[in-house]
Amino acid sequence: MTFDADSLGLQASALALVRDVIHERLGVYYENSRFDILADRIAPLVAASGFSSFLDYFYLLKYDGDSADQWAQVMDAISVPESYFWREMDQVHALTTHLMPELARRTSGPIRIWSVPCASGEEPLTLALVLDQQGWFGRATIEIHAGDASRAALARAAAGLYRERAFRSLPQHHRDRYFRACGDKWQVDPKLHARVTSWRQINLMDPADARMIGLADVIFCRNVFIYFSEQGVRQVVGAFADAKPAAAYLCVGASESLLRLTNRFELEEIGGAFIYVKQPAAARLVS
């Protein structure tokens, strides 16, 4: 079935209201030039809810106290599921060769690593694979936590089944060791999958979720801030910084930069990779 945004009473002002409430709740921001993309993704939800306009759907999202399930559907609709194993590996290798020795030396409890958004699990499983290859699970207590706003993505991560496209960068010998063929897909080794301590639905704009992530020693928060407004990025990064009193590390995507947005994390080159390092508590966000 094809959904025509015009048939739903699309007006720029009505769609802008939907855009703004999504931005407020989830951090994702659609410029006016991308209204058509937002309309295409939200229109099926509007129709499925029995509404005839985007304005009606805005009122549901904004004011209905029982709209939690609808918000979950919005998260699924606007999420970008593109991911694959062995992506942007310079930071991952820096983790195992430089950050882990330092963290193992100074950390008395478990070393906590967060991967968010984790999409369908490729990034946290890549982290687990490399840490296993380097023998780190036998040398330190490590917790890898994975989170995503999309329930559909987390369901795929829990299943641990991947198509050939997900392995386009993974060395063949790693796939042969950690995955087995299952029809036209590949099933991750249960032992590797179990290395990920938890899979959780996460909203980076929720202060409680952001604080929980911020308590980690290393945060991989890659390729999500490109969809956020500067205001949203400041809020999330500020929450990370507030939560972690000691030195911590933040990895963002290769096309993302925090340099104009914060002075609470300083960009450093570590082991050939660019990583943001938490600064002392006296530093504050750039206004």
N, C-alpha and C positions, 0 to 999 in steps of 0.2 A: 504493500500500500504506500502510495506517495503522499507526503504531507506538503501542502502548499502554504507557506507562511502567510501569504495574502489572505487566504481563506480563513485564517485564524484572527483576522482583524489586526494584522501587524501594523503598528505605527512606530516611528522612531522613538517617540517618548515612552511608549509602553515597553518596548524591548530594552530601552535604556534603564528602566526601573528594574527589570529582571536582571540585566547585566550588573547593576549596582548592588543588588541584594546578594548575588552570587559572589561578587568581589568582597563584600563585607563579611560574608560567612566563610568563604573558602579561599580567598586571596587571589584567585584567578581573575584576570582582568582582560576584557575584550575591548580593544579600541574600536571606534566607530567604523573603521575600514574593515573590521572583521565581524560586523553584525550579521552578515549572511551566514557565516560559520556557526555563530551562536544560535541563530534562528533554526538552522538545519538540525542542530543537536537537541534543541529544546522542544521544537514543534511536535515531535511524536509524544513527548511526555504531556504536553498541553492537551493534545487530542485524547490520549489515553485516560486523562483525568476527567474527561467529559466537558472541558471548557471550550469556549468559542473564541477566546482572545488571550493574548499574552498578559493583558492587564489582570484578568481573573487569576491567571497562574501566579502573577506577582503577589496578589493578596494572599493566596494559599501559602506561598513560601515565607512571606513576611510576617503574617499574623496568625496562621493556624498553629496552635500548640501541638497538634497531633501530626505534624508534617515530617517527622523524622524519616519515615520510609521514603517519602517523596524526595527528601534531600539526598538520601542514599542513591536514588535513581539519577538525580542530577549529577552526583559525583561520578557515577558510572558513565553518564552520557558525555561529560566534558573531559574525562581523563584521556591522556595520550598514552596508549599502551606500548608504544615502540620501545623495545629494549632487546638486548642480546648479551650473550656471555662474552667475557673478555673485552669489555668496552672501556675505553680511556684508562688503560692499564698502568700508566705512569704513577698515578696516586696509589693504586693497589700495591704495586711493587715497593713504593716508598713506605707504605704501611708495614710490610713484612721485614724490610731490610733496615729501616731507620726508626720508625715510630714504635714498633713492638719492643725492641731492645730497651728503649728509654722507658716505656710504660711498664715493662716487666721489672725494671730496676726500682722504680719509684712508687709503684702501686701495690698496696698490701692486699686489697680485695680483688675481685674479678675485674678484668679489663673489658669494658663495655663498648661495643661498636654498634652504631645505628645506621641502617640503610633505609632512607625515606626520601622520596617515594620508591618503593621496591618493585612496582609494576607486578609482573608475574613471577618474580623471584630470581631473575638472572643475576642481578648485582649481588645480593647477599650470598647466593650460592657460589658466585665467583670468588667472593671474599673467603668463604669457607674452604673452597678448593685450594686457593693459594696458601692459606694458613696451614692447611693439612699437608700440602706439598712441602712446606718449609718446616714441618714438625712442631709448629707452635702449640698445638693442642696438648702436646705432651710436656711442654715447658711452662705453661701458664694457664690459669683459669680464664677462659674467654667466653663472653656472652655476645652473640650476634643477634640483634633485634631487627626485624624488618616490618615496615609499615607502609600503608598506602591508603588513600582516601576511597579508593574504589573497591567495593565488595567483590565485584566480578574479577578484578585483577588478583585479589587475595585468594579467591577460590581456585584460580588457575595455579597460583603459587603453591597452594596446599596440595593440589593434585600432582605437581611435579612432572608434568608431561609437556614435552616441547617439540615443535616442528623443526625441520632442517634449517630453516632460516635463522633460528636462534643461535646456531652454532657457526655462523659464517666467519667469526673471528677466533673461535676457540681452537687451539691446536688439536689435531686429530687424536693424539695419544691421550689427551685429557678426556675427550669424549669417550674413548674406548674404555678408559679406566673407571669413570664415574657415572656412566649412563649405559643403559641397555636398550636395544631396539624393542619397540612395542607397537607393532603394526606400522603405520606411517609416522609414528612419533618416537620420541626417546624418553625413557623413564629415568629420573635421577636416582642414584643409589640412595636407599633409605638412610644409610649411615651418614652420608654427606648432608642430606636434607635435615637430619636431626641435629646437625651442628648449628642450625639456626634456632636459637632459643625460643623465639616467639614471632608470630605473625599477627599484626594488629591493624585494625582500621584506625587511621590517624588523620586528623585535620590539623594542619600546621598552624592555622589561625586560632585554634583552641588553646588558650594559655596553659591549661593543664597538660595537654599533649606536647606542646612545645617545650615546657619545662622538663617533662619526663625525658624527652630526647636530649635536651641540653645537658642533662646529668652525665651523658656518655663521655668517654675519653676521646672517642673519634666519631665524627658524624659524616656520613656520606649523604649529602643532600644535593644531588646533581640533576641538572636539566629540568628543574621545576621552577626556579626563579625567573626563567625566561618568560613564563606565563603570568608572573605576578607583577603588580604595580610596584613602584619604588616604595610607596608607603607600606605595602604588604611585606616586602622584603625586610624593611627596617624593623617591622614588628616582630617577625619571626626570628631574625638574627639577634635582635635585642633580647628576646626571651631565652634564646640559647645562651647568650652571654650572662644573663642574670642568674641562670640556673647553675652555672659551673664556676665555682670560686677559684679553682686552680687551673693550671695550664691545660688546654684541650685543643683539639685539632678539628677543623671544618674543611671538608672537600666539597667544592662546587664544580659544576660542569665547565668544560673548556671554553665555552662561549659566554660564561657568566662572570661578572665581576662585582665585588663589593666595595671597591676602592672609593667610590664617591658616596657611599651609603653609610659606612661605619668606620670608626677607628678602634673598635673593641676587639676586632680580629685583624691581625697584621699579616699581609701576604709574604710568605717566605718560600724560598726554593729549598726543598728537602729531598735529597736523593734523586735529583733530576726532575722533581715534580713540584708544581706550585700548590701550596696548601696554606690555608688561613690558620693562624695560631692565636689562641685567646690571649688577650692582653690583661694586665692587672686591673683590678676593680676600679681604679681611679679613672680609667678611660671611659668615655661615654659616647653615645651615638652622635654622629654629625647632625646638626639641626638643619 
